[in-house]
Amino acid sequence: MDLPPDLTGAFEVFVNGVLQHEGVDYRRENDTLVFSRPLAREGRLGFWRWLSIVLGIAGTYRQNDSVDVVYARGGRRVVATGLRLRSD
């Protein structure tokens, strides 16, 4: 996952709203975060899956991780939310 281009200095990382710890949950490689566990986003829902949700037959139970980074920019706290995951 690529960090925001304007990020300098300290920052906090959250996965699904839970604070992550550098060296335990992730490591930083230049401007990229590499997580110790696999993260995934649920893809687009197909017609049949969407229809089953609308009809109340089934829900969607696929892994759908969200990564947010909190950092300072111009003296204010900024949240970069829903950062794009890469599967390298």
Contacts in CASP RR format, 6 or more apart in sequence:
PFRMAT RR
TARGET T0000
AUTHOR 0000-0000-0000
METHOD contacts of the structure
MODEL  1
MDLPPDLTGAFEVFVNGVLQHEGVDYRRENDTLVFSRPLAREGRLGFWRW
LSIVLGIAGTYRQNDSVDVVYARGGRRVVATGLRLRSD
1 32 0 8 1.000
1 33 0 8 1.000
1 35 0 8 1.000
1 39 0 8 1.000
1 67 0 8 1.000
1 83 0 8 1.000
1 84 0 8 1.000
1 85 0 8 1.000
1 86 0 8 1.000
2 31 0 8 1.000
2 32 0 8 1.000
2 83 0 8 1.000
2 84 0 8 1.000
2 86 0 8 1.000
3 11 0 8 1.000
3 28 0 8 1.000
3 31 0 8 1.000
3 32 0 8 1.000
3 33 0 8 1.000
3 69 0 8 1.000
3 83 0 8 1.000
4 69 0 8 1.000
4 71 0 8 1.000
4 78 0 8 1.000
4 80 0 8 1.000
4 83 0 8 1.000
5 31 0 8 1.000
6 73 0 8 1.000
7 31 0 8 1.000
7 69 0 8 1.000
7 71 0 8 1.000
7 73 0 8 1.000
7 80 0 8 1.000
8 71 0 8 1.000
9 71 0 8 1.000
9 72 0 8 1.000
10 71 0 8 1.000
10 72 0 8 1.000
11 69 0 8 1.000
11 70 0 8 1.000
11 71 0 8 1.000
12 19 0 8 1.000
12 69 0 8 1.000
12 70 0 8 1.000
12 71 0 8 1.000
13 19 0 8 1.000
13 20 0 8 1.000
13 22 0 8 1.000
13 25 0 8 1.000
13 26 0 8 1.000
13 33 0 8 1.000
13 67 0 8 1.000
13 68 0 8 1.000
13 69 0 8 1.000
14 20 0 8 1.000
14 67 0 8 1.000
14 68 0 8 1.000
14 69 0 8 1.000
14 70 0 8 1.000
15 25 0 8 1.000
15 35 0 8 1.000
15 39 0 8 1.000
15 65 0 8 1.000
15 66 0 8 1.000
15 67 0 8 1.000
16 65 0 8 1.000
16 66 0 8 1.000
17 66 0 8 1.000
17 68 0 8 1.000
20 26 0 8 1.000
20 35 0 8 1.000
22 28 0 8 1.000
23 36 0 8 1.000
24 36 0 8 1.000
25 35 0 8 1.000
25 36 0 8 1.000
25 37 0 8 1.000
26 33 0 8 1.000
26 34 0 8 1.000
26 35 0 8 1.000
26 36 0 8 1.000
27 33 0 8 1.000
27 34 0 8 1.000
27 36 0 8 1.000
28 34 0 8 1.000
33 67 0 8 1.000
39 63 0 8 1.000
39 65 0 8 1.000
39 67 0 8 1.000
39 85 0 8 1.000
40 62 0 8 1.000
40 63 0 8 1.000
40 64 0 8 1.000
40 65 0 8 1.000
40 85 0 8 1.000
41 63 0 8 1.000
41 64 0 8 1.000
41 65 0 8 1.000
41 85 0 8 1.000
42 60 0 8 1.000
42 62 0 8 1.000
42 63 0 8 1.000
42 64 0 8 1.000
43 62 0 8 1.000
45 53 0 8 1.000
45 60 0 8 1.000
49 58 0 8 1.000
49 60 0 8 1.000
52 58 0 8 1.000
52 59 0 8 1.000
53 59 0 8 1.000
53 60 0 8 1.000
65 85 0 8 1.000
66 81 0 8 1.000
66 82 0 8 1.000
67 82 0 8 1.000
67 83 0 8 1.000
67 85 0 8 1.000
68 79 0 8 1.000
68 80 0 8 1.000
68 81 0 8 1.000
68 82 0 8 1.000
68 83 0 8 1.000
69 79 0 8 1.000
69 80 0 8 1.000
69 83 0 8 1.000
70 77 0 8 1.000
70 78 0 8 1.000
70 79 0 8 1.000
70 80 0 8 1.000
71 77 0 8 1.000
71 78 0 8 1.000
71 80 0 8 1.000
72 78 0 8 1.000
END
